[in-house]
Structures are given as structure tokens and as C-alpha cells.
């Protein structure tokens, strides 16, 4: 092989590669189901704190052993068809610059949104129908990395609204 060809191969292998499919724990988020994602998360060693039930729309996991600096992973699913709606990592502290650089290497250039202050910026990517967002949560001294499928998130929110409306209707007839 020529020196030029070897150099090209070496450069190609050393450059960061933009991800082709959006996955968490080896599961393609675009077509994932609740059971498939739950299984993958548990196989990765995350500890279940709370599994969604009748009145909850998301699971909570301790993610500190899987993703450095994170404390929680929230996974939300549409109850009607068990489809993926969102995943959100919660990180302690407010310095998200290192994670932002890692995500830029993985997903490519981000759409950046400046906030009121210099350090108050968020990063956004669109991939496979999923929005990826990294933003500070100043009130809680945290930052969050979210993966959101907005169509399914709207369904989840409708289910939540329906549950609240049903509870308000039956509250009139409650014996308590």
C-alpha cells in the first residue's frame, strides 16, 4: 500500500465518527418498546428505583454506575402501546461542557441556544425522529441530557391529562 493510502486510512480511523442510529444500551430508540429498553437497561447494571405503574408514566434508575457523573435515568413510555417517549439523565452540578464536547463528537455539530448568561446555554441535536438536548437545570443545581420522541411524548401527556380528568370527575362522587 502506498504511504498516502495508509495515511488516509489512519486519519479516517482516528477521526470521530458520527453515530448512524440513535441507540441507548444497544437499543434503537426510534423503534424501541418498553420491555426491550427496560431489559437492556437492567442488563447494563442500572439499579431500578421505581418502575412505572398505574399512576406513574416513567421508570427511575440509579445511573451512577453506568454513566459517569450521572445520578438518575428516567425512562418514559406511552401506556397504550408501550412505545418510547423519553429518556433523561440527571447529572449533579452545572458544568456540562465536557459532556457537550463528547456529544458533539458522537452526534455532530449541535444547535446551540444561548441563555440569559454565558454559562446558560443548551445544545440540541435531531436524529432519527428523536431530539437530543443537553441543558442546565439551574434551580436544582443539575444538568440534564434528554432524548425525546415528541409524538410519543404528546401521547404520554394526553394519557396523564386523561388520568387527571378522570380523577377530577370521580372526585365529586367520592365517599372520602
ZIRA-V99873 format. One record per pair of residues at least 4 apart in sequence whose ideal C-beta (glycine too) atoms are under 8 Angstrom apart, sorted by sequence separation. I is the first residue (numbers start at 1). J is the second residue. D is the distance in Angstrom with one decimal. If there is no record, write none. Layout:
i	j	d
I	J	D
I	J	D
This chain:
i	j	d
1	5	4.9
2	6	6.9
3	7	6.2
4	8	6.4
5	9	6.5
6	10	6.3
7	11	6.3
8	12	6.2
9	13	6.3
10	14	6.2
11	15	6.3
19	23	7.6
23	27	5.9
28	32	6.1
32	36	5.3
33	37	6.9
34	38	6.0
35	39	6.2
36	40	6.6
37	41	6.2
38	42	6.3
39	43	6.3
40	44	6.4
42	46	6.7
52	56	4.5
63	67	5.1
66	70	7.6
78	82	6.8
96	100	5.5
97	101	6.6
98	102	6.6
99	103	6.3
100	104	6.3
101	105	6.7
102	106	6.4
103	107	5.6
104	108	6.9
114	118	8.0
115	119	8.0
116	120	5.3
126	130	7.6
137	141	7.8
149	153	6.3
150	154	6.3
151	155	6.9
152	156	6.3
153	157	6.3
154	158	6.4
155	159	6.5
156	160	6.5
157	161	6.3
158	162	6.2
159	163	6.5
160	164	6.5
161	165	6.2
162	166	6.2
163	167	6.4
164	168	6.4
165	169	6.4
166	170	6.4
167	171	6.2
170	174	6.3
1	6	5.4
23	28	5.5
24	29	6.0
27	32	4.8
32	37	4.9
41	46	5.0
52	57	5.8
77	82	5.5
78	83	4.8
91	96	7.1
104	109	6.4
115	120	2.9
126	131	5.8
127	132	6.4
137	142	4.6
148	153	5.6
22	28	6.9
23	29	6.6
42	48	7.0
50	56	6.8
52	58	5.5
64	70	6.2
67	73	7.5
77	83	6.5
104	110	5.8
114	120	7.4
115	121	5.6
125	131	7.3
126	132	7.7
136	142	7.8
137	143	6.1
21	28	5.3
22	29	5.0
52	59	5.3
63	70	4.4
64	71	5.7
66	73	7.8
77	84	6.2
78	85	5.6
103	110	7.0
114	121	5.2
115	122	7.1
124	131	6.5
125	132	4.2
136	143	4.8
137	144	5.5
22	30	6.5
29	37	8.0
51	59	5.2
63	71	6.8
76	84	7.9
77	85	5.8
91	99	7.2
113	121	6.3
124	132	7.0
125	133	7.8
135	143	6.6
21	30	7.6
27	36	5.6
50	59	6.7
62	71	7.3
63	72	5.9
75	84	7.9
76	85	4.3
112	121	5.7
113	122	4.9
124	133	5.1
134	143	6.8
135	144	6.0
27	37	5.2
50	60	4.5
62	72	6.8
63	73	4.0
76	86	4.4
100	110	7.2
112	122	7.3
113	123	7.9
123	133	7.0
124	134	7.9
134	144	7.4
48	59	6.9
49	60	4.3
61	72	6.8
62	73	8.0
75	86	7.5
76	87	7.6
112	123	5.8
113	124	6.7
122	133	6.2
123	134	4.4
133	144	7.8
134	145	5.1
135	146	7.6
25	37	7.2
48	60	7.8
49	61	6.1
60	72	6.0
61	73	4.4
74	86	7.3
75	87	5.3
111	123	7.4
112	124	7.7
122	134	6.4
123	135	7.6
133	145	7.5
134	146	7.8
24	37	7.1
27	40	4.8
38	51	7.9
48	61	5.8
49	62	5.9
60	73	7.5
61	74	7.9
74	87	7.0
110	123	3.9
111	124	4.5
122	135	3.8
132	145	7.5
133	146	4.7
26	40	5.8
47	61	6.4
60	74	5.8
61	75	7.2
73	87	6.6
74	88	4.6
110	124	6.0
111	125	7.3
122	136	7.3
132	146	7.1
25	40	3.8
46	61	4.1
47	62	4.3
59	74	7.1
73	88	7.2
110	125	5.6
131	146	7.6
132	147	5.6
133	148	7.0
24	40	7.5
25	41	5.6
46	62	6.4
58	74	5.0
59	75	4.5
73	89	5.5
74	90	7.3
120	136	6.2
131	147	7.5
132	148	8.0
24	41	8.0
46	63	5.6
58	75	5.9
59	76	7.9
72	89	7.2
73	90	7.7
108	125	7.1
119	136	7.4
130	147	5.4
131	148	4.8
25	43	7.4
41	59	8.0
47	65	7.5
58	76	3.9
72	90	4.3
107	125	4.5
120	138	7.2
130	148	6.6
25	44	5.0
46	65	7.0
57	76	5.5
58	77	7.4
70	89	4.7
71	90	5.4
104	123	7.7
130	149	5.4
131	150	6.6
41	61	6.1
45	65	5.7
46	66	5.4
57	77	7.2
70	90	6.5
71	91	6.9
103	123	6.7
107	127	6.2
129	149	6.3
38	59	6.8
45	66	6.2
70	91	5.1
71	92	5.6
115	136	7.8
44	66	5.4
57	79	7.0
67	89	6.0
69	91	5.1
103	125	7.2
129	151	7.8
49	72	7.5
69	92	7.0
100	123	5.2
52	76	7.7
69	93	7.6
110	134	7.8
52	77	6.7
94	119	7.3
107	132	6.3
63	89	6.0
46	73	6.3
63	90	7.9
96	123	8.0
57	85	7.7
58	86	7.5
103	132	7.1
69	99	7.5
103	134	6.2
41	73	7.1
41	75	7.0
100	134	5.7
99	134	6.3
38	75	7.3
37	75	6.3
96	134	5.6
96	135	7.9
37	77	8.0
96	136	6.5
94	136	5.3
103	145	7.6
34	77	4.2
94	138	6.8
99	143	7.7
99	145	6.8
35	82	6.9
37	84	6.3
90	137	7.8
94	141	6.1
96	143	4.3
34	82	3.9
93	141	6.8
94	142	7.2
95	143	7.7
33	82	5.2
34	83	7.5
92	141	7.4
93	142	7.1
94	143	5.9
33	83	6.6
34	84	7.4
37	87	7.9
92	142	6.0
93	143	7.1
32	83	7.6
33	84	7.4
91	142	6.0
32	84	4.6
90	142	5.5
91	143	5.0
91	144	7.1
90	144	5.7
91	145	7.1
29	84	5.6
89	144	6.7
88	144	5.6
89	145	4.4
88	145	7.0
89	146	7.8
29	87	7.4
88	146	4.5
87	146	7.2
88	147	7.4
86	146	6.3
87	147	4.4
86	147	6.4
86	148	4.8
24	87	5.8
85	148	7.5
86	149	6.9
85	149	5.9
84	149	5.8
83	149	7.7
86	152	7.9
85	152	4.1
86	153	5.7
84	152	6.3
85	153	4.7
83	152	5.1
85	155	7.1
86	156	7.8
85	156	4.4
83	155	7.8
78	152	5.2
70	145	7.9
77	152	8.0
80	155	6.9
76	153	7.3
78	155	4.6
79	156	7.7
78	156	5.2
77	156	7.3
80	159	6.9
76	156	5.8
79	159	5.4
78	159	6.8
19	106	5.5
18	106	7.2
19	107	6.1
16	105	4.0
18	107	6.5
16	106	7.3
18	108	4.8
30	128	4.4
29	128	6.9
30	129	5.6
57	156	5.4
28	128	7.7
30	130	6.6
29	130	5.4
57	159	6.8
57	160	6.0
22	127	4.7
22	128	4.5
21	128	6.5
19	127	7.4
22	130	5.2
55	163	7.1
22	132	7.6
29	147	6.0
30	149	7.6
29	149	7.0
24	147	6.7
22	147	7.3
